[in-house]
Amino acid sequence: MTKKPSVRKKHVPQRTCVGCRQILEKRSLIRIVKTSEGIKLDPTGKAQGRGAYIHNKRSCFENSLKGALAHALRVELSELDLESLRIILSNIPDEAVDG
């Protein structure tokens, strides 16, 4: 007897949104990274540093600023970090954008 060739499923990395704790594909979330220069948005998802993932919607981002983001990044957010996060927040839509 011959075996049927098995079709391998491609591995899809999953991450948890720190704002709402929902598990989704990595590509559908925004990555925020803690670097030596401070907190930054990581559009490539490959920057060095401790990262956290958030939905591309305002409610999740606001929930994450209440403490979950700081906990995930293992840092206390300074005023400079909060200001850069507010700039990022101003560019995020009110509703989810599927991508």
Secondary structure as GFF3:
##gff-version 3
##sequence-region A 1 99
A	DSSP	beta_strand	14	16	.	.	.	ID=ss1
A	DSSP	beta_strand	23	25	.	.	.	ID=ss2
A	DSSP	three_ten_helix	26	28	.	.	.	ID=ss3
A	DSSP	beta_strand	30	35	.	.	.	ID=ss4
A	DSSP	beta_strand	38	42	.	.	.	ID=ss5
A	DSSP	beta_strand	50	54	.	.	.	ID=ss6
A	DSSP	alpha_helix	58	63	.	.	.	ID=ss7
A	DSSP	pi_helix	64	68	.	.	.	ID=ss8
A	DSSP	alpha_helix	69	73	.	.	.	ID=ss9
A	DSSP	alpha_helix	79	90	.	.	.	ID=ss10
###
